[in-house]
Amino acid sequence: MKTNLPKLPNPTYPHTIENGLGETLTFLRLQPEPDGDRLIVENAVTPGQGPPMHTHWLQDECLTVAEGRLAYQLPGQPTQYAGPGDTVLFRRGTPHRFWNAGDELLRCTGWIKPAHTIVFFLSAIYDAQVKSGQHRPEQFDAAYLMTRYAREYDMTDIPGFVKRVVIPATYRVGRLLGKYRKFKGAPQPVLG
C-alpha cells in the first residue's frame, strides 16, 4: 500500500498527499521568515469535499481561490463563499471548515504559517483516511495524532467524551499493540 507519510522528519518539496476522498494537497516549499517558516501550498478539492471543522492552534492558514467556488464556515456563522481571486484567511485558534461548493474542481493556492508540524500531521491524517477508506481516519492513527499533537490541532466536531475518554483509551491500546512503531522519528509536538 502506498503511504502518504513523508520520510521523517523532513520531506522533499514539492510533496503531494491525497486522502482518497477527493482532496489533494501539495506542499510546494518552505519560505523562511524571521517569525516562522511559511509553508506554500496548493490544493485541489472535488465537488462537495473538504476538511471537517478543525482548528490550528498555532498557525494562520490562507487560501486564494484559483478556480471554482469555495464555501467556508466558522462556528455560529452562516456559510460564506469565495470565487476566483478571492482570499480567505483563517487566524490561528479559529475553528473553521471549507469545501468545494461548485460543480467543478476547486483549486486554491495558499500558505500556512508558521509551518511547525503541519506537513507531518496532514500527511499522517490523509494516510489514515486512505487506510480507512472514509472521512474518519483509521482509529489508532487518529488517536496517536490527536493525542501527540493536541496542543497544535483540534477536530472541533469530535464530542468531548470521545476526546477525553475514547481517544486516550484507544491511544493506550494502540501503544500496547505496537501500532505506533511506524511513527518513530515523528516530529516533536510544539508546546505553543
KEMISE-971189 format. One record per residue: residue in three letters; x, y, z of N, C-alpha, C in turn. Coordinates in Angstrom, 3 decimals, padded with zeros to 6 digits. Example, Ala and Ser with C-alpha at 12.3 -4.5 7.8 and 13.67 -1.06 7.14 Angstrom:
NODE    aa        n.u        n.v        n.w       ca.u       ca.v       ca.w        c.u        c.v        c.w
NODE   ala    013.190   -005.690    007.800    012.300   -004.500    007.800    013.200   -003.300    007.800
NODE   ser    012.850   -002.250    007.080    013.670   -001.060    007.140    012.900    000.030    007.870
This chain:
NODE    aa        n.u        n.v        n.w       ca.u       ca.v       ca.w        c.u        c.v        c.w
NODE   met    000.839   -001.182    000.000    000.000    000.000    000.000    000.881    001.241    000.000
NODE   lys    000.548    002.168   -000.874    001.272    003.429   -000.929    000.937    004.248    000.313
NODE   thr    001.945    004.863    000.890    001.710    005.695    002.067    001.950    007.154    001.732
NODE   asn    001.193    008.013    002.367    001.370    009.448    002.207    002.428    009.996    003.154
NODE   leu    002.827    009.207    004.145    003.742    009.726    005.148    005.067    010.124    004.518
NODE   pro    005.513    011.349    004.786    006.799    011.763    004.237    007.921    011.055    004.975
NODE   lys    009.070    011.011    004.358    010.238    010.499    005.066    010.439    011.401    006.280
NODE   leu    010.678    010.802    007.387    010.806    011.579    008.618    012.245    012.012    008.815
NODE   pro    012.465    013.193    009.382    011.444    014.156    009.743    011.160    015.179    008.655
NODE   asn    011.932    015.235    007.562    011.763    016.309    006.579    011.464    015.758    005.190
NODE   pro    010.299    016.112    004.618    010.024    015.689    003.245    010.784    016.566    002.266
NODE   thr    010.856    016.106    001.039    011.397    016.963   -000.011    010.209    017.669   -000.660
NODE   tyr    010.453    018.832   -001.208    009.387    019.627   -001.818    009.593    019.697   -003.311
NODE   pro    008.510    019.716   -004.092    007.133    019.636   -003.652    006.786    018.234   -003.156
NODE   his    005.799    018.170   -002.263    005.346    016.910   -001.658    003.819    016.902   -001.720
NODE   thr    003.245    015.924   -002.436    001.802    015.857   -002.630    001.201    014.713   -001.829
NODE   ile    000.065    015.010   -001.180   -000.671    013.986   -000.453   -002.112    013.971   -000.949
NODE   glu   -002.743    012.798   -000.863   -004.142    012.631   -001.251   -004.832    011.821   -000.171
NODE   asn   -006.088    012.160    000.126   -006.803    011.395    001.146   -007.686    010.305    000.554
NODE   gly   -007.715    010.168   -000.773   -008.524    009.145   -001.409   -010.008    009.468   -001.434
NODE   leu   -010.363    010.663   -000.967   -011.768    011.062   -000.871   -012.043    012.369   -001.593
NODE   gly   -011.114    012.775   -002.456   -011.345    013.972   -003.247   -010.527    015.181   -002.865
NODE   glu   -009.563    015.017   -001.963   -008.708    016.146   -001.592   -007.254    015.812   -001.909
NODE   thr   -006.611    016.722   -002.602   -005.183    016.621   -002.895   -004.536    017.910   -002.406
NODE   leu   -003.434    017.773   -001.698   -002.719    018.919   -001.151   -001.251    018.781   -001.518
NODE   thr   -000.691    019.845   -002.100    000.725    019.844   -002.454    001.436    020.904   -001.631
NODE   phe    002.423    020.457   -000.877    003.297    021.358   -000.134    004.409    021.748   -001.104
NODE   leu    004.414    022.988   -001.541    005.340    023.415   -002.586    006.731    023.720   -002.059
NODE   arg    006.789    024.497   -000.972    008.103    024.873   -000.431    007.921    025.564    000.914
NODE   leu    009.003    025.581    001.665    009.062    026.364    002.899    009.747    027.677    002.578
NODE   gln    009.153    028.746    003.004    009.711    030.077    002.793    010.154    030.608    004.157
NODE   pro    011.470    030.608    004.432    011.945    031.079    005.738    011.594    032.551    005.965
NODE   glu    011.075    032.829    007.145    010.757    034.195    007.550    011.174    034.359    009.009
NODE   pro    011.501    035.564    009.435    012.011    035.771    010.795    011.086    035.263    011.904
NODE   asp    009.772    035.322    011.680    008.834    034.909    012.726    008.232    033.527    012.474
NODE   gly    008.904    032.697    011.691    008.463    031.331    011.436    008.312    031.048    009.959
NODE   asp    008.656    029.829    009.559    008.584    029.440    008.156    007.148    029.463    007.648
NODE   arg    006.980    029.981    006.443    005.687    029.984    005.756    005.700    028.806    004.788
NODE   leu    004.721    027.929    004.891    004.589    026.782    004.006    003.659    027.171    002.865
NODE   ile    004.178    027.139    001.644    003.402    027.495    000.462    002.736    026.224   -000.065
NODE   val    001.410    026.302   -000.323    000.635    025.114   -000.686   -000.266    025.371   -001.882
NODE   glu   -000.707    024.282   -002.481   -001.778    024.276   -003.481   -002.696    023.126   -003.106
NODE   asn   -003.997    023.318   -003.339   -004.890    022.190   -003.119   -005.869    022.064   -004.270
NODE   ala   -006.417    020.872   -004.381   -007.468    020.576   -005.356   -008.510    019.754   -004.613
NODE   val   -009.765    020.178   -004.726   -010.839    019.539   -003.972   -012.000    019.272   -004.929
NODE   thr   -012.485    018.042   -004.941   -013.609    017.694   -005.804   -014.913    018.236   -005.210
NODE   pro   -015.961    018.366   -006.026   -017.225    018.926   -005.541   -017.751    018.223   -004.284
NODE   gly   -018.168    019.053   -003.324   -018.739    018.551   -002.083   -017.742    018.124   -001.025
NODE   gln   -016.472    018.083   -001.369   -015.452    017.603   -000.436   -014.717    018.759    000.239
NODE   gly   -014.052    018.447    001.345   -013.267    019.411    002.094   -013.090    018.908    003.513
NODE   pro   -012.176    019.496    004.253   -011.922    019.025    005.615   -013.065    019.392    006.561
NODE   pro   -013.250    018.594    007.624   -014.262    018.926    008.624   -013.814    020.137    009.452
NODE   met   -014.694    020.599    010.311   -014.367    021.712    011.205   -013.121    021.342    012.019
NODE   his   -012.132    022.215    011.963   -010.874    021.954    012.660   -010.244    023.265    013.103
NODE   thr   -009.250    023.149    013.962   -008.553    024.326    014.484   -007.058    024.086    014.418
NODE   his   -006.334    025.087    013.947   -004.872    025.118    014.065   -004.613    026.082    015.218
NODE   trp   -004.146    025.591    016.333   -003.952    026.464    017.495   -002.803    027.440    017.297
NODE   leu   -001.798    027.062    016.497   -000.571    027.855    016.422   -000.294    028.451    015.050
NODE   gln   -001.197    028.249    014.086   -000.909    028.659    012.711   -002.059    029.416    012.078
NODE   asp   -001.711    030.361    011.235   -002.667    031.012    010.354   -002.683    030.225    009.042
NODE   glu   -003.841    030.199    008.390   -003.996    029.500    007.112   -004.691    030.447    006.144
NODE   cys   -004.141    030.570    004.958   -004.693    031.489    003.969   -004.880    030.748    002.644
NODE   leu   -006.059    030.908    002.038   -006.363    030.283    000.756   -006.839    031.343   -000.230
NODE   thr   -006.322    031.290   -001.440   -006.794    032.128   -002.536   -007.354    031.206   -003.607
NODE   val   -008.588    031.433   -003.972   -009.251    030.587   -004.965   -008.663    030.877   -006.344
NODE   ala   -008.172    029.825   -007.007   -007.671    029.950   -008.374   -008.765    029.569   -009.369
NODE   glu   -009.517    028.500   -009.054   -010.617    028.032   -009.900   -011.689    027.443   -009.000
NODE   gly   -012.936    027.654   -009.346   -014.025    027.019   -008.622   -014.668    027.919   -007.584
NODE   arg   -015.457    027.288   -006.723   -016.209    028.020   -005.699   -015.958    027.382   -004.344
NODE   leu   -015.379    028.154   -003.453   -015.055    027.708   -002.101   -016.156    028.170   -001.155
NODE   ala   -016.661    027.266   -000.339   -017.565    027.621    000.760   -016.764    027.447    002.035
NODE   tyr   -017.005    028.308    003.006   -016.319    028.170    004.289   -017.220    028.637    005.407
NODE   gln   -016.910    028.125    006.590   -017.752    028.427    007.731   -016.931    028.465    009.010
NODE   leu   -017.299    029.397    009.872   -016.787    029.500    011.229   -017.955    029.151    012.152
NODE   pro   -017.702    028.613    013.347   -018.809    028.230    014.227   -019.759    029.399    014.493
NODE   gly   -021.045    029.089    014.416   -022.058    030.079    014.723   -022.271    031.131    013.661
NODE   gln   -021.583    031.010    012.545   -021.729    031.992    011.476   -022.305    031.317    010.233
NODE   pro   -022.983    032.091    009.391   -023.511    031.493    008.158   -022.372    031.137    007.191
NODE   thr   -022.671    030.252    006.295   -021.721    029.869    005.257   -021.398    031.084    004.395
NODE   gln   -020.117    031.240    004.066   -019.672    032.302    003.175   -019.024    031.652    001.950
NODE   tyr   -018.890    032.429    000.881   -018.374    031.875   -000.370   -017.256    032.749   -000.917
NODE   ala   -016.356    032.099   -001.643   -015.260    032.803   -002.306   -015.100    032.212   -003.706
NODE   gly   -014.807    033.094   -004.663   -014.606    032.663   -006.040   -013.205    033.014   -006.515
NODE   pro   -012.903    032.779   -007.773   -011.571    033.039   -008.308   -011.068    034.443   -007.958
NODE   gly   -009.868    034.478   -007.404   -009.236    035.731   -006.999   -009.516    036.134   -005.568
NODE   asp   -010.520    035.535   -004.935   -010.839    035.858   -003.538   -009.892    035.131   -002.592
NODE   thr   -009.561    035.809   -001.495   -008.668    035.251   -000.482   -009.403    035.156    000.847
NODE   val   -009.215    034.028    001.530   -009.818    033.789    002.834   -008.688    033.490    003.814
NODE   leu   -008.692    034.183    004.964   -007.673    033.979    005.997   -008.338    033.402    007.237
NODE   phe   -007.826    032.258    007.690   -008.272    031.644    008.931   -007.175    031.876    009.976
NODE   arg   -007.466    032.700    010.951   -006.487    033.016    012.002   -006.306    031.832    012.940
NODE   arg   -005.107    031.701    013.473   -004.821    030.632    014.433   -005.829    030.682    015.583
NODE   gly   -006.196    029.501    016.040   -007.140    029.399    017.139   -008.597    029.538    016.739
NODE   thr   -008.885    029.739    015.449   -010.254    029.907    014.979   -010.732    028.613    014.313
NODE   pro   -011.724    027.942    014.890   -012.270    026.756    014.217   -012.846    027.154    012.856
NODE   his   -012.633    026.308    011.872   -013.104    026.593    010.519   -013.198    025.309    009.708
NODE   arg   -013.970    025.397    008.660   -014.029    024.319    007.667   -014.264    024.963    006.321
NODE   phe   -013.898    024.251    005.283   -014.169    024.729    003.924   -014.427    023.527    003.034
NODE   trp   -015.088    023.790    001.911   -015.389    022.721    000.985   -015.624    023.301   -000.409
NODE   asn   -015.642    022.410   -001.373   -015.915    022.793   -002.754   -017.423    022.902   -002.908
NODE   ala   -017.912    024.126   -003.103   -019.344    024.373   -003.238   -019.778    024.443   -004.696
NODE   gly   -018.889    024.103   -005.608   -019.218    024.172   -007.028   -019.381    022.803   -007.650
NODE   asp   -019.545    022.809   -008.970   -019.701    021.569   -009.726   -018.401    021.138   -010.401
NODE   glu   -017.393    021.983   -010.344   -016.099    021.708   -010.959   -015.038    021.578   -009.862
NODE   leu   -013.862    021.178   -010.240   -012.761    021.061   -009.299   -012.424    022.429   -008.692
NODE   leu   -012.244    022.476   -007.398   -011.803    023.682   -006.696   -010.287    023.625   -006.585
NODE   arg   -009.635    024.690   -007.030   -008.176    024.794   -006.898   -007.865    026.080   -006.153
NODE   cys   -006.985    025.947   -005.176   -006.568    027.115   -004.390   -005.061    027.118   -004.252
NODE   thr   -004.510    028.303   -004.067   -003.128    028.461   -003.650   -003.202    029.041   -002.241
NODE   gly   -002.113    028.933   -001.514   -002.168    029.494   -000.173   -000.912    029.247    000.631
NODE   trp   -001.055    029.455    001.940    000.072    029.271    002.840   -000.433    028.954    004.240
NODE   ile    000.455    028.362    005.012    000.232    028.078    006.432    001.472    028.589    007.155
NODE   lys    001.255    029.346    008.249    002.394    029.945    008.942    002.117    030.049    010.436
NODE   pro    003.110    029.710    011.250    004.348    029.001    010.941    004.081    027.521    010.661
NODE   ala    004.916    026.923    009.875    004.680    025.560    009.403    004.660    024.533    010.531
NODE   his    005.585    024.628    011.453    005.699    023.655    012.554    005.566    022.231    012.025
NODE   thr    004.619    021.443    012.553    004.499    020.019    012.226    003.415    019.724    011.189
NODE   ile    002.917    020.730    010.510    001.739    020.554    009.652    001.954    019.566    008.512
NODE   val    003.131    019.518    007.921    003.359    018.579    006.814    003.223    017.152    007.328
NODE   phe    003.856    016.856    008.440    003.747    015.513    009.008    002.314    015.211    009.415
NODE   phe    001.698    016.129    010.165    000.359    015.900    010.691   -000.648    015.639    009.574
NODE   leu   -000.696    016.511    008.577   -001.658    016.321    007.490   -001.333    015.091    006.652
NODE   ser   -000.050    014.813    006.433    000.320    013.605    005.689   -000.161    012.356    006.427
NODE   ala   -000.006    012.345    007.742   -000.433    011.193    008.534   -001.958    011.082    008.568
NODE   ile   -002.654    012.209    008.682   -004.122    012.183    008.673   -004.638    011.676    007.318
NODE   tyr   -004.086    012.190    006.224   -004.520    011.740    004.893   -004.248    010.240    004.733
NODE   asp   -003.087    009.786    005.197   -002.745    008.371    005.115   -003.759    007.536    005.909
NODE   ala   -004.150    008.029    007.094   -005.122    007.308    007.919   -006.504    007.281    007.258
NODE   gln   -006.840    008.329    006.502   -008.100    008.326    005.753   -008.034    007.311    004.606
NODE   val   -006.900    007.237    003.944   -006.736    006.254    002.875   -006.903    004.844    003.453
NODE   lys   -006.292    004.617    004.617   -006.392    003.295    005.249   -007.821    002.941    005.600
NODE   ser   -008.586    003.912    006.074   -009.963    003.625    006.485   -010.928    003.644    005.301
NODE   gly   -010.564    004.356    004.237   -011.446    004.474    003.081   -012.635    005.387    003.325
NODE   gln   -012.552    006.190    004.375   -013.642    007.109    004.696   -013.085    008.390    005.318
NODE   his   -013.965    009.367    005.538   -013.506    010.643    006.099   -012.934    010.478    007.499
NODE   arg   -013.474    009.560    008.271   -012.940    009.299    009.608   -011.640    008.502    009.461
NODE   pro   -010.524    009.046    009.939   -009.239    008.338    009.807   -009.231    007.026    010.589
NODE   glu   -008.365    006.129    010.209   -008.177    004.879    010.931   -008.001    005.214    012.416
NODE   gln   -008.688    004.484    013.292   -008.825    004.866    014.692   -007.520    004.938    015.470
NODE   phe   -006.610    004.002    015.287   -005.376    004.038    016.076   -004.477    005.189    015.648
NODE   asp   -004.355    005.381    014.333   -003.552    006.505    013.846   -004.142    007.834    014.316
NODE   ala   -005.466    007.961    014.223   -006.123    009.189    014.664   -005.888    009.428    016.152
NODE   ala   -005.976    008.382    016.948   -005.757    008.533    018.389   -004.328    008.985    018.674
NODE   tyr   -003.368    008.419    017.959   -001.973    008.835    018.138   -001.804    010.316    017.806
NODE   leu   -002.291    010.718    016.639   -002.104    012.089    016.173   -002.836    013.096    017.050
NODE   met   -004.073    012.785    017.429   -004.858    013.709    018.244   -004.322    013.799    019.670
NODE   thr   -003.644    012.762    020.136   -003.036    012.794    021.475   -001.699    013.529    021.429
NODE   arg   -000.833    013.115    020.525    000.508    013.697    020.455    000.478    015.184    020.099
NODE   tyr   -000.420    015.585    019.206   -000.431    016.956    018.703   -001.656    017.760    019.173
NODE   ala   -002.178    017.410    020.333   -003.397    018.056    020.853   -003.215    019.552    021.099
NODE   arg   -002.008    020.007    021.383   -001.779    021.441    021.605   -001.607    022.218    020.308
NODE   glu   -001.584    021.498    019.189   -001.420    022.147    017.896   -002.677    022.114    017.030
NODE   tyr   -003.434    021.013    017.121   -004.574    020.818    016.226   -005.757    020.234    016.989
NODE   asp   -006.949    020.588    016.546   -008.154    020.040    017.147   -009.176    019.784    016.056
NODE   met   -009.869    018.674    016.183   -011.000    018.373    015.310   -012.239    018.778    016.104
NODE   thr   -012.768    019.925    015.768   -013.778    020.613    016.561   -015.066    019.812    016.746
NODE   asp   -015.457    019.031    015.755   -016.741    018.327    015.821   -016.693    017.018    016.607
NODE   ile   -015.524    016.614    017.086   -015.460    015.394    017.889   -016.044    015.707    019.268
NODE   pro   -017.035    014.920    019.715   -017.637    015.175    021.025   -016.616    015.121    022.166
NODE   gly   -016.859    015.916    023.201   -015.957    015.996    024.351   -015.671    014.649    024.991
NODE   phe   -016.683    013.794    025.149   -016.485    012.471    025.744   -015.488    011.654    024.926
NODE   val   -015.617    011.730    023.615   -014.702    010.988    022.745   -013.279    011.523    022.919
NODE   lys   -013.125    012.842    023.002   -011.792    013.434    023.176   -011.187    013.083    024.529
NODE   arg   -012.011    013.095    025.580   -011.494    012.880    026.939   -011.327    011.413    027.305
NODE   val   -012.169    010.530    026.722   -012.169    009.130    027.151   -011.782    008.167    026.024
NODE   val   -012.497    008.222    024.918   -012.310    007.233    023.861   -010.945    007.362    023.192
NODE   ile   -010.564    008.569    022.806   -009.271    008.741    022.127   -008.101    008.358    023.029
NODE   pro   -008.045    008.819    024.303   -006.936    008.377    025.161   -006.907    006.859    025.376
NODE   ala   -008.081    006.230    025.515   -008.110    004.774    025.693   -007.614    004.065    024.436
NODE   thr   -008.051    004.542    023.273   -007.602    003.952    022.007   -006.095    004.130    021.843
NODE   tyr   -005.596    005.300    022.218   -004.157    005.557    022.146   -003.383    004.555    023.010
NODE   arg   -003.856    004.350    024.235   -003.151    003.408    025.134   -003.178    001.983    024.576
NODE   val   -004.315    001.560    024.050   -004.408    000.227    023.447   -003.467    000.139    022.246
NODE   gly   -003.424    001.178    021.438   -002.520    001.199    020.287   -001.063    001.070    020.694
NODE   arg   -000.696    001.734    021.776    000.684    001.597    022.281    000.962    000.170    022.703
NODE   leu    000.018   -000.437    023.436    000.193   -001.827    023.890    000.312   -002.794    022.715
NODE   leu   -000.406   -002.519    021.648   -000.386   -003.390    020.469    000.761   -003.081    019.507
NODE   gly    001.575   -002.065    019.812    002.701   -001.721    018.941    002.290   -001.041    017.647
NODE   lys    001.145   -000.360    017.640    000.629    000.267    016.425    001.411    001.505    015.989
NODE   tyr    002.248    002.041    016.866    002.868    003.338    016.578    004.345    003.254    016.212
NODE   arg    004.843    002.066    015.945    006.249    001.938    015.532    006.533    002.724    014.262
NODE   lys    005.555    002.778    013.378    005.741    003.497    012.115    005.933    004.994    012.319
NODE   phe    005.551    005.505    013.494    005.707    006.927    013.784    007.024    007.247    014.482
NODE   lys    007.903    006.248    014.574    009.211    006.507    015.178    009.884    007.634    014.384
NODE   gly    010.392    008.614    015.084    011.024    009.753    014.414    010.051    010.856    014.055
NODE   ala    008.785    010.724    014.456    007.801    011.782    014.195    008.262    013.065    014.861
NODE   pro    007.968    014.211    014.268    008.405    015.469    014.855    007.820    015.681    016.253
NODE   gln    008.623    016.286    017.083    008.155    016.608    018.433    007.016    017.616    018.335
NODE   pro    006.026    017.473    019.206    004.964    018.484    019.205    005.488    019.842    019.637
NODE   val    004.863    020.877    019.135    005.187    022.242    019.534    004.322    022.548    020.745
NODE   leu    004.913    023.066    021.785    004.171    023.261    023.016    003.436    024.595    023.066
NODE   gly    003.621    025.439    022.075    002.881    026.678    021.982    003.251    027.607    023.075
